[in-house]
Amino acid sequence: MIRNEKEYFTGCLLGGAVGDALGRPIEFEGMEEIIKVFGPDGILDMVPGEGGLFEITDDTQMTLFTAEGLLRAWTTARHNGGVPDFAAAVRRSYLCWLKTQGETAISSNPGIFADGWLLSIEGLHRRRAPGDTCLSALRKGSLSENGIAANNSKGCGGIMRAAPAGLLAARINNGDSAGTARLAFEIGCTTATLTHGHPSGYYPAGVLAAVIATVIAGGSIEDGISTSLGILDGRIGSRETIDGVQSALDLWWNQDLTPSPGVIESLGEGWTGEEALAIALYCALVAGDDLVKGVRLAVNHSGDSDSTGSITGNILGALLGEQAIPHDWMKQLELVDVIRQVGNDLFTSFEGTSSWLKSYPT
């Protein structure tokens, strides 16, 4: 089933956002405390925040800015000619995100913040526990000679924002599914290396992007995983990511296991890239055609609940489309119209109109 349609692009971003919002209230809580507050099954429904909205976190914020940067790079290449510089454009958008958090880069051109439509969205100027690695890497702006952040972080801040790489790759690549997945992998890694210097910080972002691109192209989650393992094979520093993916598959194949917080925590707590990837893949595989089941499973554990919920929602939203998300979750979701618009724009990928160029300036 080819899913290269608008509802799967919006579904991917909105699915990530609802997973993010569901996990937000329990991100720093242990399972014992979660059960104490929400009952034996853990958190099952949204908890309203300010103004009665279901609040997103930095995961969704940075996902939107990733999409903006990728679209600006592609727009520049289409409008002016040449090869898209995804790294430079996404870094520019991340510096805009940094400004929304009340911070600035140590050495940046003040004019760098003057454009891009997301910067004008008031709701994105809310600080929602942003990751220290993302903040410090963007503040310092120091990259190694090969363009990778000058740190050794493998936190999940690289993977939790990488879904747009898979969506855009599915739109701009005219090759076969494997070629599309490889392009998505490379773009996903590129976005993550801007802040995370450890291979387990950026390879999982590439895998997420490749899985999403494969799903959009009509494949299954398992197809995306198989292709990703082939891409990872032989790459320096890929062992932790490969092992995480394989552990998720092993648990899914074990029919004697009942999905539970304990099973989830056998994969880790999701604070690192390879753990967050493993948890999200397992939950998405177990969920089948039930997005709600997947994100509920993904958030109820003693770990980084909003990130694992967000990544799982990205995968299932791309697989099942926007219609799989409960209306009651969407109608009070913070910035739902902005998130949907960015999903629409990723599907469009480029228009030569003045309004498009105003939103995504070259």
C-alpha positions as CSV (number, residue, x, y, z in Angstrom):
1,M,0.0,0.0,0.0
2,I,1.6,3.2,-1.2
3,R,1.3,5.9,1.5
4,N,2.8,8.8,-0.4
5,E,-0.3,10.9,0.4
6,K,-0.9,13.9,2.5
7,E,-2.7,12.2,5.3
8,Y,0.3,10.0,6.1
9,F,2.6,13.0,6.2
10,T,0.4,14.9,8.6
11,G,-0.3,11.6,10.4
12,C,3.4,11.1,11.0
13,L,3.9,14.5,12.6
14,L,0.6,14.6,14.5
15,G,1.2,11.0,15.7
16,G,4.5,12.1,17.1
17,A,2.9,15.1,18.7
18,V,0.2,13.1,20.5
19,G,2.8,10.6,21.7
20,D,4.9,13.4,23.0
21,A,2.0,15.1,24.7
22,L,0.8,11.8,26.3
23,G,4.2,11.1,27.7
24,R,5.0,14.7,28.8
25,P,3.5,14.5,32.4
26,I,5.4,11.4,33.3
27,E,8.8,12.0,31.5
28,F,10.8,12.1,34.7
29,E,8.7,9.7,36.8
30,G,9.4,6.1,37.7
31,M,6.7,3.4,36.9
32,E,5.9,3.0,40.6
33,E,4.9,6.7,40.8
34,I,3.1,6.5,37.5
35,I,0.9,3.7,38.8
36,K,0.3,5.5,42.0
37,V,-1.0,8.6,40.2
38,F,-2.8,7.0,37.2
39,G,-3.7,3.5,38.3
40,P,-2.4,0.0,37.5
41,D,-2.4,0.5,33.8
42,G,-0.5,3.7,33.9
43,I,-1.3,6.8,32.0
44,L,-3.9,6.1,29.3
45,D,-5.2,9.5,28.3
46,M,-4.1,13.1,27.9
47,V,-3.5,15.4,30.8
48,P,-4.4,19.0,30.0
49,G,-1.8,21.6,30.7
50,E,-2.0,25.4,30.3
51,G,-5.3,26.6,28.9
52,G,-6.6,23.1,28.8
53,L,-4.3,22.1,25.9
54,F,-2.4,18.8,25.5
55,E,1.1,20.3,25.6
56,I,3.9,19.2,23.3
57,T,7.6,19.3,24.4
58,D,10.9,20.2,22.8
59,D,10.6,16.9,20.8
60,T,7.8,18.2,18.7
61,Q,9.2,21.7,18.6
62,M,12.5,20.5,17.2
63,T,10.8,18.2,14.8
64,L,9.0,21.2,13.3
65,F,12.2,23.2,13.0
66,T,13.9,20.1,11.4
67,A,11.2,20.1,8.8
68,E,11.6,23.8,8.2
69,G,15.3,23.5,7.7
70,L,15.0,20.6,5.3
71,L,12.3,22.4,3.3
72,R,14.5,25.5,3.1
73,A,17.4,23.5,1.8
74,W,15.3,21.7,-0.8
75,T,13.6,25.0,-1.8
76,T,16.9,26.7,-2.3
77,A,18.2,23.8,-4.5
78,R,15.0,23.8,-6.6
79,H,14.7,27.6,-6.9
80,N,18.4,28.5,-7.4
81,G,19.8,25.2,-8.7
82,G,22.6,23.1,-7.1
83,V,22.7,20.5,-4.4
84,P,20.7,21.0,-1.2
85,D,22.8,21.8,1.8
86,F,20.6,20.1,4.4
87,A,23.2,20.5,7.2
88,A,23.5,24.3,6.8
89,A,19.8,24.9,6.5
90,V,18.8,22.7,9.4
91,R,21.5,24.2,11.6
92,R,20.0,27.7,10.8
93,S,16.6,26.5,11.8
94,Y,17.9,25.0,15.0
95,L,19.4,28.3,15.9
96,C,16.0,29.8,15.4
97,W,14.6,27.1,17.8
98,L,17.4,28.0,20.2
99,K,16.2,31.6,20.2
100,T,12.6,30.5,21.0
101,Q,14.1,28.9,24.1
102,G,15.5,32.3,25.2
103,E,19.1,31.4,24.2
104,T,21.5,32.5,21.5
105,A,24.6,31.0,19.9
106,I,27.9,32.2,21.2
107,S,29.1,33.2,17.7
108,S,26.3,33.8,15.3
109,N,25.3,36.5,12.9
110,P,22.3,38.4,14.5
111,G,20.6,38.4,11.2
112,I,20.4,34.7,11.1
113,F,17.2,34.8,13.1
114,A,15.4,37.2,10.8
115,D,13.4,34.7,8.6
116,G,11.6,31.4,8.6
117,W,7.9,31.3,9.6
118,L,8.1,29.1,12.6
119,L,10.0,31.8,14.5
120,S,6.9,33.9,14.4
121,I,4.7,31.2,16.1
122,E,4.2,32.4,19.7
123,G,3.4,28.9,20.9
124,L,6.8,27.7,19.9
125,H,8.5,30.1,22.3
126,R,7.6,28.0,25.3
127,R,10.4,26.2,27.1
128,R,9.5,22.6,27.6
129,A,12.5,20.9,29.3
130,P,14.9,21.1,26.3
131,G,17.8,18.7,26.3
132,D,21.1,19.9,27.6
133,T,23.0,18.5,24.7
134,C,20.9,20.2,22.1
135,L,21.2,23.5,23.9
136,S,24.9,23.4,24.6
137,A,25.8,22.1,21.1
138,L,23.9,24.9,19.4
139,R,25.1,27.5,21.8
140,K,28.8,26.6,21.1
141,G,28.3,25.7,17.5
142,S,31.5,23.7,17.4
143,L,31.7,21.0,14.8
144,S,34.5,18.6,14.0
145,E,36.2,18.6,10.6
146,N,33.6,16.2,9.2
147,G,30.7,18.3,10.4
148,I,29.8,16.3,13.5
149,A,29.1,18.0,16.9
150,A,32.3,18.1,19.0
151,N,30.9,16.1,21.9
152,N,30.4,12.4,22.7
153,S,26.7,12.5,23.4
154,K,24.4,9.6,22.4
155,G,21.3,11.1,23.9
156,C,18.0,10.6,22.2
157,G,17.8,14.3,21.2
158,G,19.0,13.4,17.8
159,I,16.4,10.7,16.9
160,M,13.4,12.3,18.5
161,R,13.3,15.0,15.8
162,A,14.4,13.1,12.7
163,A,11.0,12.0,11.3
164,P,10.8,14.8,8.7
165,A,14.0,13.4,7.0
166,G,12.1,10.2,6.1
167,L,9.1,12.1,4.8
168,L,11.1,14.5,2.6
169,A,13.2,11.7,1.2
170,A,10.1,9.9,0.2
171,R,9.0,12.9,-1.8
172,I,12.2,14.0,-3.5
173,N,13.8,10.7,-4.4
174,N,12.6,9.1,-7.6
175,G,14.6,5.9,-7.1
176,D,13.6,2.5,-5.7
177,S,12.5,2.0,-2.1
178,A,16.0,1.0,-0.9
179,G,17.5,4.1,-2.5
180,T,14.9,6.3,-0.8
181,A,15.6,4.6,2.6
182,R,19.3,5.2,2.1
183,L,18.8,8.9,1.3
184,A,16.5,9.2,4.4
185,F,19.1,7.5,6.5
186,E,21.8,10.0,5.4
187,I,19.6,13.0,5.9
188,G,18.4,11.8,9.3
189,C,22.0,11.3,10.5
190,T,23.0,14.7,9.1
191,T,20.3,16.4,11.2
192,A,21.4,14.6,14.4
193,T,25.1,15.1,14.0
194,L,24.6,18.8,14.4
195,T,24.1,18.3,18.1
196,H,25.2,14.7,18.9
197,G,28.7,13.4,18.3
198,H,28.4,9.8,19.3
199,P,27.4,7.2,16.6
200,S,24.6,6.0,18.9
201,G,23.4,9.6,18.9
202,Y,23.0,9.9,15.2
203,Y,22.7,6.4,13.6
204,P,19.3,5.9,15.3
205,A,18.1,9.1,13.7
206,G,19.1,7.6,10.4
207,V,17.2,4.4,11.1
208,L,14.0,6.2,12.1
209,A,14.1,8.3,8.9
210,A,14.8,5.1,6.8
211,V,11.9,3.2,8.4
212,I,9.5,6.1,7.9
213,A,10.6,6.5,4.2
214,T,10.1,2.8,3.7
215,V,6.6,2.9,5.2
216,I,5.6,5.9,3.1
217,A,6.9,4.1,0.0
218,G,4.5,1.2,0.7
219,G,6.7,-1.1,2.8
220,S,6.2,-2.4,6.3
221,I,8.0,-1.5,9.5
222,E,9.9,-4.8,9.3
223,D,11.0,-3.9,5.7
224,G,12.3,-0.6,7.0
225,I,14.2,-2.3,9.8
226,S,15.7,-4.9,7.4
227,T,16.9,-2.2,5.0
228,S,18.3,-0.1,7.9
229,L,20.3,-3.1,9.3
230,G,21.8,-3.5,5.8
231,I,22.7,0.2,5.7
232,L,24.3,0.0,9.2
233,D,26.3,-3.1,8.5
234,G,30.0,-2.4,8.6
235,R,29.7,1.2,9.7
236,I,32.1,2.3,12.4
237,G,30.4,2.7,15.7
238,S,27.1,1.1,14.6
239,R,27.1,-1.9,16.9
240,E,25.0,-0.4,19.7
241,T,22.4,0.7,17.3
242,I,22.3,-2.7,15.5
243,D,22.0,-4.5,18.9
244,G,19.2,-2.2,20.0
245,V,17.2,-2.9,16.8
246,Q,17.9,-6.6,17.0
247,S,16.7,-6.6,20.7
248,A,13.5,-5.0,19.7
249,L,12.9,-7.6,17.0
250,D,13.8,-10.5,19.4
251,L,11.2,-9.3,21.9
252,W,8.5,-8.9,19.2
253,W,9.2,-12.4,17.8
254,N,8.8,-13.9,21.3
255,Q,5.1,-14.8,21.4
256,D,5.4,-15.9,25.0
257,L,5.9,-12.3,26.1
258,T,3.1,-10.0,27.0
259,P,4.0,-6.3,26.3
260,S,4.5,-4.5,29.6
261,P,6.6,-1.8,31.3
262,G,9.0,-4.5,32.4
263,V,9.5,-5.7,28.8
264,I,10.0,-2.1,27.7
265,E,12.6,-1.5,30.4
266,S,14.5,-4.6,29.3
267,L,15.4,-2.4,26.2
268,G,16.5,0.5,28.4
269,E,14.9,3.7,29.5
270,G,15.1,5.6,26.2
271,W,17.4,8.3,27.3
272,T,20.0,7.3,24.7
273,G,19.5,7.1,21.0
274,E,19.7,3.4,20.6
275,E,17.4,2.7,23.6
276,A,14.8,5.2,22.4
277,L,14.9,3.6,18.9
278,A,14.6,0.0,20.3
279,I,11.6,0.9,22.5
280,A,9.8,2.8,19.7
281,L,10.3,0.0,17.1
282,Y,9.1,-2.6,19.6
283,C,6.0,-0.6,20.5
284,A,5.2,0.1,16.9
285,L,5.6,-3.5,15.9
286,V,3.4,-4.7,18.8
287,A,0.7,-2.1,18.1
288,G,-0.1,-3.3,14.6
289,D,-2.9,-1.1,13.3
290,D,-3.6,0.5,16.7
291,L,-1.8,3.8,17.2
292,V,-3.3,4.4,20.6
293,K,-2.1,1.0,21.8
294,G,1.4,1.8,20.5
295,V,1.9,5.2,22.1
296,R,0.3,4.1,25.4
297,L,2.8,1.2,25.6
298,A,5.6,3.5,24.6
299,V,5.1,6.0,27.4
300,N,4.4,3.8,30.4
301,H,7.9,3.0,31.7
302,S,10.5,4.5,34.0
303,G,12.3,6.5,31.3
304,D,12.1,9.2,28.6
305,S,8.4,8.8,28.1
306,D,7.7,11.7,25.8
307,S,10.5,10.9,23.4
308,T,9.7,7.2,23.1
309,G,6.0,8.1,22.8
310,S,6.8,10.7,20.1
311,I,9.0,8.4,18.0
312,T,6.5,5.6,18.2
313,G,3.7,8.0,17.2
314,N,5.8,9.2,14.2
315,I,6.2,5.6,12.9
316,L,2.6,4.6,13.4
317,G,1.3,7.9,12.1
318,A,3.2,7.4,8.9
319,L,1.9,3.8,8.7
320,L,-1.7,4.4,9.5
321,G,-2.4,8.0,8.7
322,E,-4.0,10.9,10.5
323,Q,-7.3,9.1,10.8
324,A,-5.8,6.6,13.3
325,I,-5.4,9.4,15.9
326,P,-8.4,9.9,18.2
327,H,-10.3,13.1,17.5
328,D,-10.5,13.8,21.3
329,W,-6.7,13.9,21.4
330,M,-6.3,16.1,18.3
331,K,-8.9,18.8,19.1
332,Q,-7.0,20.0,22.2
333,L,-3.5,19.3,20.9
334,E,-1.3,22.3,21.3
335,L,-0.4,23.9,17.9
336,V,-2.3,21.2,16.0
337,D,-2.8,23.5,13.0
338,V,0.8,24.4,12.8
339,I,1.9,20.7,13.0
340,R,-0.6,19.8,10.3
341,Q,0.6,22.6,8.1
342,V,4.2,21.5,8.3
343,G,3.1,18.0,7.4
344,N,1.2,19.4,4.4
345,D,4.3,21.3,3.4
346,L,6.6,18.3,3.6
347,F,4.2,16.5,1.3
348,T,4.2,19.5,-1.1
349,S,8.0,19.7,-0.7
350,F,8.3,22.7,-3.1
351,E,6.3,25.4,-4.8
352,G,7.7,28.3,-6.7
353,T,5.1,30.7,-5.4
354,S,5.8,33.9,-3.5
355,S,3.9,32.6,-0.5
356,W,6.0,29.4,-0.4
357,L,9.3,31.4,-0.7
358,K,8.1,33.7,2.1
359,S,7.6,30.7,4.4
360,Y,10.7,28.8,3.3
361,P,13.1,31.6,2.1
362,T,16.2,30.6,0.1
